[in-house]
Amino acid sequence: MKRQDVNKILMTVIAAIICLLIIYPFIWMFASAFKPLAEIYQFPPKLITENMSLKNFQHVLFNQNPSFLLYFKNTVIVTVVSVVGTLLTSSMAGYAFAKMEFKFRDKMFLLYLCTMMVPFQVLMVPQFIQFKFMGLFNTLAVLILPRLFSPLSTFLMRQFFVDIPDEIIEAGRIDGASEAKIFWRLILPLAKPSMATIAILNFVWRWNEYEAPLIFLTDKKLYTLTVGLTNFIDEAGFSLDHLVIAGATVAMLPILIIFLIGQRYMIEGLTSGSVKG
């Protein structure tokens, strides 16, 4: 056997071990979500036991007050509306910055990108005062409105649109199409990989967001999964670890499913435009 083949085998084995070490805690959490409390900490540990059931999920989803089902619904509303809004604003802004000529375009784009350097902790107090003044405090709108605009998403869309040949746009203008029609009918269908990337990234960010719901929401019935799970952990203590694990699994599964479905589009979107032919 050649030395190169041996090195490849060793690297494959090492990579497999590392992947197993990373994945095993998630496998253990998923399996433990179906177990009663006594079987979670039994030694030696077992992934599959005799008393596994859906009782933990039934309890956290329906028997809690408020239930995780309500937290789940709030999180879905905030995440879906925010992602759709971000896709709309970032695609239109990205097209304008890439293909439309107007005064101070590049300077405005640079200024817009500079807002990415401002952390949420700096904006937290001004946003709190503003939402109080607008009467939006303690509503889901405080989590949605600021997330409808994303400088990073606009940057990714702009970089994709820059690589689209201007001849496509010129052909549309020659045929008499308006700028809006060119954007919706000709340009946007080409941007599916980048839009899928933006959708997945923003879905993960919005789904996992913790600080904003913690600060801007006081009504437990409006909590998202992150804040609801933290609140449940504080109230449950160690005696309800099996329910805590079930709640964490409920919060994790949508992200895992979205990533598995969209990882191909995400890789394609991040690498589009990186290779020049």
N, C-alpha and C positions, 0 to 999 in steps of 0.2 A: 504494500500500500504506500502511495506517495505521501510525502510529508505534508503537501498541501491538503490532501484528503483528510489526514489525521487532524490538522488544524481546524478544518471545517467541521469535523465531527465534534471536536472539543468545544468549539464556539457554539455549536448548536445545543450541546448538552448544557453548557453554562447558561445560555439564553433561556432554555426550557426550565431550568431550576429557578432562575430569577423570576420568570413569569409565574411559576407555580407559587413562589413565596409571596408575590404580589396579589395573586388571585385568591389564594386560600382563605384569607380573612373574610372576603366577600362570600365565598362558598359557605364558610362556617356560619356567618351571620344569616344567610338565606336559609340554611338548614335549621338553625336554632329558632328561627321565627315560627316554626311549626311545632316546637317542643314545649312541654310544660317546664316550669322553672327548675324542678329537681333534676331534669335530664340535661340541662344546659351545662352544668358544672360537674357532671359525673366524671370520674377518673377510672380507667383511661377514657378519654373522650371518644364519642362516636358521632359520625355525621348523620347516620340514619338510625333511628330508634323505633321501638314498637308503638309508642303513644303519640306519634306525630299526627297533628290535625290542623284544621283551619280555625280553631277556637280563639287563638291569639288575634288573628286578623279580624274575626267577627267582633271581638271585644273592643279593639281600638277603633274600628271603623263605625260601629253602631252603638256601643254601650257607653262610650266616654261622653262627658258633658263639658265642653262641646266635643263632638266626635271628630275623628281624623278625616271622616268623609267630608265634613264641612271645611276643614283646613285644606283638604285636597281640592275642593271646588274653588275656594278663594285663590289658591295658587295657580290653578288652571286658568282662571279668568285673567289674573294679572299677567301671567306668562304669555298666553296666546295673544291678548290685545297688545302687549308691549312688543312682541316679536313681529306681528303684522304691521304695527305702526313703524317700527324700526326699518323693516324691509321697504316700506313705502317711502319714507323720508330719505333714507340713505341711498336708495336707487335713483330717486329724482335729483338729489343733491349731487351725487356722484356723476350723473350724466351732465348736469349743468357745469360742474367744475372741469369735466374732461372735454366736452365737445361744444360748449356754447361760449361765445366770446362776449365778455362784458368788462367794464372798467374795474380794476383792482381785483380781478378774479383770483390770481395766484396768491395775492396778499391776504385776501379773505379766507382762502383755503388754509393757508399757513396759520392764520389767527385761529381758525376753527380747530385745527389740529392741536394747537397749544392748550386748548381746554382739557385735553386728555391728561395733562400734567397736574391738574387741580384735583386733589383727592376728595372723596366724599366727606371726610371729616371737616374740611374747610367750608363746604357748602351746607353742612348739616344745620347749623343754627339759622342762617338766612332762609333756608327752605322751610324750616319749622315756623319761623315768624310769618313768612309769606303764605303758607298754607293755613295758618291760623287766621290771617287777615282775609283770605279768600273763602273761608268757611269750608275748606276741604279736609281739614285735619280729622283724623280718625275715619277716613274713608279709603276705599281701594284706589280712588283716583290719585292719591298722593304717591302711590307706588307705580302707577301707570304713566302719568303725564311726563315726569322727568325722563322716563326710559323710552319715550317715543323717538328720541334723537340720540344718535351714537356716532361720535367722531371716528372711531375705529372702523365701524361699518361703512361710513361714508368714504373713508380712505380706501378700503378694500374694493368698493364698487367703483370708485374713481379710477383706481389702478387697472381694473378690468376693462372699463370703457375706453381708456387711453389706447389699449391695444386693438380695439375694433377699427378697421379701416374707415377713413372718412368717406371713401367712395360709396359705402352703403348708405350713409346719410345723404350724400349728394344725389344719389339715384332716387331716393324717396322724395327729396325736394323737387327734383325735375319732374317727377310724376304728379306733383301738386299736393303731396301730403303735408299736413301741418306738422309743426314740431312735436306736438303731443302725440299725434298718430305715428310719427317716426319712432318716438320713444317706446310707445306701448306695443306697436305691431312689429317693428324691425329690430330694435336694440334689446329690449327687455327679454324676449325669448332666448337670446344668445347668452344671457347672464345667469342662467339657471344654476351652474356650478357655484358661482360666487354667492348667489342668493341662498343656496342650500347651506353653504359654509356659515354665512351670517346668521341664518335661522338657527342652526345648531348651537353656535357659540352663544348667541343671545338667549336661547332657551335654557342653556345650562346656567348662565349668569343670573337670569331672572328667577329660575326655579330655586337656586341655592342662596338667593339674597337673604341676608339676615339683619344687618344693621338698620336699614330703612324701615322694615316692618316693625322692628323692636322699638324704634323711636317714634314713628308716626301713627302707630295703632295702639289703642288702649282697650278697645272692646275685644274680648276673647273670641267672639263670633266672627271677627274679621281677620283673625290670625292666619298667616300662611303656614305651610308645613314646617318650615325651619323654626319659627318662633313657637308654634304649637308643640313641636317635639321637645324643644328645650324646656318649655313650661311643664310638659308632662313628666320629663325626667326629674325636674326639681321637686315636683309633687309626689312622684312615685317612689323615689329612693331605690335601694337595692332589692326590695321585696317584689318588684314588678319588672325585673329585667327582661323576662320573656315577652312582656307587652311592649317594652321600650324597643327591643330588637325588631318586633313585628312592625312597629311604627316607623323605625328607621328603614326597614325594607320597603314599606309602602312609599316612603319619600325617595328612595333610590331607584326603584324599578323604572319609572318613566324616563329618567335620564339615560339609564342603561339601554333601554329599548330604542330611544331616539338616536343614540350614538351608534348602535349596531346597524340600524337601518340606514343612517346617513353618512357613515364614515367614508364610503367610497366617494360620495359627492363632496364631502369636506376636503379630502385629500386633493381631489381634482380642482376644487376651487382655490385652495391655497397655492397650488403649483401652476395654475393657469397664468400664462404670460411670463413664466420664469425661463422658458426655453425659447430662444429665437431661432426660427428656421431660415 
